[in-house]
Amino acid sequence: MLDAAATLPPVNFTETQAVAVAVALAAQADAPYATDGRMALEKVLDVMQPEARRRAEQLAGRVWVRGVDRRPSGVSRAIEQALATRHVLALTYRDGQGQSSRRRVEPHLVAHSNEHWYLIAWCQQKRAVRWFRWDRIHAADLTVQPVPDRDLALFGTPPTDAHSARSKS
């Protein structure tokens, strides 16, 4: 027998709440966990009443988002898994001058700044913190090597106008 206290009440989204999630996902299609976000949105839409879903889809169709370049899903998925499971990544990275390198990095943070997403990691080759622009990562392979704990102070202090994805407005 299941404990009644362990169940969750149904989650009810309004049409505009579902559209707000859809707009956020469409506007940041290259964001970390965007694929999982789109899958979650589909689950939300699937449990909405048919008329509410129709109205939400109709409203979402009246919101345009101009072209967002999505990274190949294999790269994004490997980075997302490395962050979640705390494993080292083997990256192929092309810098701003077009020079390609292969590196093993310890992912610690993800940041959005100046219209770009960045993987902030400890580079084992350079033995230092490095910011890797997400759209310049051309290959990412998850390894079995665990990421050691590092003091987050090594990675700097976020700007005063920065906040976590969880912070409430």
N, C-alpha and C positions, 0 to 999 in steps of 0.2 A: 504494500500500500504506500502511495506517495504522500508525503507531508503536504497538506494543502497550503501551508505557509511558504513552501518552496516554489510554488508556481508564480508565474508573472501574469499580470493583467494584460489584456490585449492592448497593443500599441495602435492608437488611432491617429493617423496623420490627416490633416485637412488637405484639400487640393493645393492650396498655396504653400503649405509646408513641403509637400512632395515636390512641387515645382521649384521651390527654393533649393532643395537638395539637388535636383536635376541641373539647375542653373550653375550651382557651385561646382558640380562635377564637370559640366561641359566647359566652364571657363578655365578650369585647371585640369584638363585631360591628361597633362603630362605630370601631374602631382604624384607623389608617393601614395600607394594604396588606392589609386584611382580605379583600377580594374575591380578591386574588392568593393569600392564604393558604388560602382555601377551595378554590381551583383546585388548589393544590399538594397539599392533603389528598386531594382526589379522585384525583390521580395516585398518591399513596402507596397508597390503598385499591385502586386498579386493579391494582397489581402484587403485592398480597398474595395468598397462597394462598387459594382460596375459603373454606375452613373458618376460617382465621385472620380473614379479612375478616368473615365471619358473626359470629364471636365478638366482634370489635371493635365492629361495629355494634350487637350485642345489648348489650354493656357500655355503649356510649355512650347507648343508649336508656334506661339506668337513671341517667343524670346529668341533672338538670334545671338550667336556667339561666333565671332570671326575666327578663322582658322587657327587651330592650336596644333603644333607639331608634336605628335606622340612618339615617345621612344619605343623601340621594339620591345614587345612584352617580356621577352626573355631577360633582357637587361634589367628592366624595372623589377621584375619578379625576383631575380637573384638578389638585388639590392634590398628589397623589402624583406625577403627571407633572412638575409644576413643580419639586418637590424633586429628583426624579431627573435631570431635564434641565437644572436651574438656569436656569429662565425665570421672568420676572415674571408675576404673576397680577393680573387685574382682579377684585376681589371686590365683592360686595354683602353688606354686613355690618350686622346689627342689634345694637346695644349692649344693655346691661342695662336701660336705660330705654326700650327699644323704638324708638330712633331709628335709621333706616336711612341708610347712606352707601355710596357707591361709591368704592373706593380701588384704587390700583395698589400692590402690595406685592412685596417681594423675599423669598421664603421661604428661611429658613436652618435652622430647627430645628422639631421637633415634640416636644411634651412632654405627659405625662399627670400631672395634679396635681389633687388634691381632686375626684376622680371625673369629671373632664372632660379631654378632649383639647384641646390648643391648638396653633395654628400660630404660631410665633414668627418675625416677619418685620420687615424694614425697611420702614416705611410711607413711600412717596415723598411723599405729601401732607404728613404731619406731620414728615418728615425726622427720624424717631426710631424706635427699636425699639418694637414693639407686640406684645402677646399677643392673638391672635384666637381666641376660644372656637369650636371646630370646629362645634358644633351651632348657632351663631349665624351661620354663613356660609351665606347663602341662594343665592348663585350664585358660581361661580368660573370664569373664562375664562382659559385659557392664552394668553399672548402670545408673540411671537417675540423679545421683548427679553430679552437675557441678563442674569442676575443678576451684578452685579459682586462681586468678592471683598471681603469685609469681615472685619475681625479679629473672631473669635468672642468676644473679651473684651468687645466692645460689648454682647453679649447677656447678660452676667452670668455668674456662677459657679453651677453646679448645686448644689442642696442636698446636704449630706453623705450623705443617705439615697437620693439619686437615682443611677441607673446607666443605661448605654446598653442598648438592646435586645439587644446582642450579648454583654454581660458574662455571665460564667458564675457560677452560684451555688455 
